[in-house]
Amino acid sequence: MRTIDEITRPLEYLSPMDRHLGKIIRRWADEQVIPLRQRYDEDWEEHRLIEPAFKALMVDLGLQRLLFPEDLGGMGFGHSSYLGTGGFRIFEEVARADSAMAVAVGVTFWPLIMVCNEPHVNRRLCEELAPRFCDTDRPVFAANAMTEPQGGADIENLDLLGGSTIQTSATLDGDQWVVNGHKLWPTNSGGVADLFGVVCSTNPGSSDPKDFAFIFVPADTEGVTQGGAYQKAGMAADKNSDVWFDNVRVPVWYRAHGPGDDFTYFKEVVTFGLMGSLAFTSGVLLNTYELLQEATSRLFFRGRPLKENDDIAGRLSGFAATVETVRILGFQYARMIDRRDLYGAPWSDDMVAKGRAYKMLACDMAVKSLGQAMDLLGAHGSDRVADVEKHWRDFKIVQLWMGGKQLCQMEVARHFFECESL
Ligand SMILES: Cc1cc2nc3c(=O)[nH]c(=O)nc-3n(C[C@H](O)[C@H](O)[C@H](O)COP(=O)(O)OP(=O)(O)OC[C@H]3O[C@@H](n4cnc5c(N)ncnc54)[C@H](O)[C@@H]3O)c2cc1C
């Protein structure tokens, strides 16, 4: 039978580390996550089972050092011309084991993109933040605090609303920012994150891009309070909670860049969020393909393996087409990020809108295909031992975040059809 490595990756432009990265993360997944993941749901609050696997990935394999420059102890991916395709490979292999772990890892890089990526490196902040991630033997996570109680989609709808709905305020007081506000849902909240990147406004209500501010706040700063983790439909390895910032003071230079540039480069954060979502989609589909190969050969219907029945084979062919298409599409978007000389800057409105289009399509295809995988396995699909139901539950959440499907639809329609009122 075909292996998942025969599902196409664009061989002509893979990262030079592709094979190596894939191999070491797959070994980690097969040894440390897949044998335990059926018990992760019960571990959603304590993360006792989950934490050792995170330590192996973030510290022992060094992923938490990924973006920082080499001279600060990092792996230097922030200036790699394979950041997109290399990142895609890492995220897809982690998501093959557990998509929630992939988002927890991916979101750790999310705020750091603002200051570690060429050409907008903020060297002073890299020097300040690198020791937290690079000089430690415990796993360290970051969070990107964007969504607020009045709505997450409007905050991400940068093109139309320009940050005008952001209620978290940043006020300058001498040489410090004073941050006040309430955020919901950041991945790695609920007590996990050591560092927050906080989306704020220096003039709440304003849609002037210069008033959009991205400010780093260490989680142990006075005035930061994280609530308890929410219990979700799945994705237990990702903790999400309320976070309050109450007169939180940080040095003025903890702002990522400054008026205008924070807004511009935050769109790159959105682009990477979309690329990551595509990689998670690919990883979930790859593993479900493996699970379906095994189950449809082992289970019998009318004396024949499931896969030898016409209707089942029809659905399996649809699944194979989806995994082939999503993987190649996701790698292509990652490559577009790497080749800004050909496709423009990753913070361009064009790259954001195209990423939204790809994420929307890939999530629709995957949600449908995972539903069909459940259908064709019948009651066996609902068996937690089969693992398909885990991906089915976990994956639906990928479709819901980053403004949900509706924001994708609006931004894509606006970009390609110049709709003016959306
Ligand atoms: C597992 C998980 C991880 C997450 N991680 C993070 C994170 O790291 N950082 C972070 O800040 N947030 C995070 N979120 C929050 C997530 O990004 C938001 O839930 C999402 O952006 C939608 O925002 P909302 O829930 O506030 O819904 P709302 O913005 O209130 O929207 C509600 C619904 O209305 C739709 N909608 C909104 N506007 C329109 C419109 N004009 N027309 C039609 N429909 C519309 C939306 O698509 C959505 O379906 C995470 C969520 C989950 C589930």
The ligand as a MOL file (V3000), in Angstrom:
LIG
                    3D

  0  0  0     0  0            999 V3000
M  V30 BEGIN CTAB
M  V30 COUNTS 53 58 0 0 0
M  V30 BEGIN ATOM
M  V30 1 C -8.8060 26.4610 19.4440 0
M  V30 2 C -8.8580 27.9250 19.2310 0
M  V30 3 C -7.6730 28.6580 19.2270 0
M  V30 4 C -7.7120 30.0410 19.1200 0
M  V30 5 N -6.5370 30.7400 19.1790 0
M  V30 6 C -6.5730 32.0790 19.2060 0
M  V30 7 C -5.3750 32.8340 19.3730 0
M  V30 8 O -4.2790 32.2850 19.4330 0
M  V30 9 N -5.4740 34.1800 19.4880 0
M  V30 10 C -6.6630 34.8220 19.4120 0
M  V30 11 O -6.6800 36.0370 19.5360 0
M  V30 12 N -7.8270 34.1450 19.1970 0
M  V30 13 C -7.7980 32.7950 19.1010 0
M  V30 14 N -8.9530 32.0780 18.9050 0
M  V30 15 C -10.1990 32.8060 18.7200 0
M  V30 16 C -10.6570 32.7830 17.2940 0
M  V30 17 O -9.6970 33.3410 16.4320 0
M  V30 18 C -11.9990 33.5140 17.2370 0
M  V30 19 O -12.9190 32.6980 17.8980 0
M  V30 20 C -12.4330 33.7640 15.8450 0
M  V30 21 O -11.6060 34.7300 15.2600 0
M  V30 22 C -13.8780 34.2620 15.7740 0
M  V30 23 O -14.0510 35.2860 16.6850 0
M  V30 24 P -15.2340 35.2270 17.7390 0
M  V30 25 O -15.2840 33.8640 18.3430 0
M  V30 26 O -15.0760 36.4000 18.6490 0
M  V30 27 O -16.5250 35.3720 16.8980 0
M  V30 28 P -17.1570 36.6930 16.3180 0
M  V30 29 O -16.1450 37.5900 15.7440 0
M  V30 30 O -18.0450 37.2600 17.3620 0
M  V30 31 O -18.0180 36.0930 15.1710 0
M  V30 32 C -19.0910 35.1490 15.4450 0
M  V30 33 C -19.4850 34.4980 14.1440 0
M  V30 34 O -19.9300 35.4990 13.2290 0
M  V30 35 C -19.1920 35.4310 12.0330 0
M  V30 36 N -19.0490 36.7950 11.5330 0
M  V30 37 C -18.3060 37.7910 12.0470 0
M  V30 38 N -18.4520 38.9020 11.3240 0
M  V30 39 C -19.3300 38.6180 10.3470 0
M  V30 40 C -19.9180 39.3740 9.2720 0
M  V30 41 N -19.6230 40.6540 9.0590 0
M  V30 42 N -20.7850 38.7310 8.4360 0
M  V30 43 C -21.0980 37.4140 8.6300 0
M  V30 44 N -20.5880 36.6890 9.6290 0
M  V30 45 C -19.7240 37.2720 10.4650 0
M  V30 46 C -17.8690 34.7960 12.3860 0
M  V30 47 O -17.2840 34.1450 11.2810 0
M  V30 48 C -18.3120 33.8040 13.4430 0
M  V30 49 O -18.7770 32.6300 12.8300 0
M  V30 50 C -8.9480 30.6950 18.9740 0
M  V30 51 C -10.1340 29.9640 18.9300 0
M  V30 52 C -10.0870 28.6000 19.0510 0
M  V30 53 C -11.3810 27.8370 18.9950 0
M  V30 END ATOM
M  V30 BEGIN BOND
M  V30 1 1 1 2
M  V30 2 1 2 3
M  V30 3 2 2 52
M  V30 4 2 3 4
M  V30 5 1 4 5
M  V30 6 1 4 50
M  V30 7 2 5 6
M  V30 8 1 6 7
M  V30 9 1 6 13
M  V30 10 2 7 8
M  V30 11 1 7 9
M  V30 12 1 9 10
M  V30 13 2 10 11
M  V30 14 1 10 12
M  V30 15 2 12 13
M  V30 16 1 13 14
M  V30 17 1 14 15
M  V30 18 1 14 50
M  V30 19 1 15 16
M  V30 20 1 16 17
M  V30 21 1 16 18
M  V30 22 1 18 19
M  V30 23 1 18 20
M  V30 24 1 20 21
M  V30 25 1 20 22
M  V30 26 1 22 23
M  V30 27 1 23 24
M  V30 28 2 24 25
M  V30 29 1 24 26
M  V30 30 1 24 27
M  V30 31 1 27 28
M  V30 32 2 28 29
M  V30 33 1 28 30
M  V30 34 1 28 31
M  V30 35 1 31 32
M  V30 36 1 32 33
M  V30 37 1 33 34
M  V30 38 1 33 48
M  V30 39 1 34 35
M  V30 40 1 35 36
M  V30 41 1 35 46
M  V30 42 1 36 37
M  V30 43 1 36 45
M  V30 44 2 37 38
M  V30 45 1 38 39
M  V30 46 1 39 40
M  V30 47 2 39 45
M  V30 48 1 40 41
M  V30 49 2 40 42
M  V30 50 1 42 43
M  V30 51 2 43 44
M  V30 52 1 44 45
M  V30 53 1 46 47
M  V30 54 1 46 48
M  V30 55 1 48 49
M  V30 56 2 50 51
M  V30 57 1 51 52
M  V30 58 1 52 53
M  V30 END BOND
M  V30 END CTAB
M  END
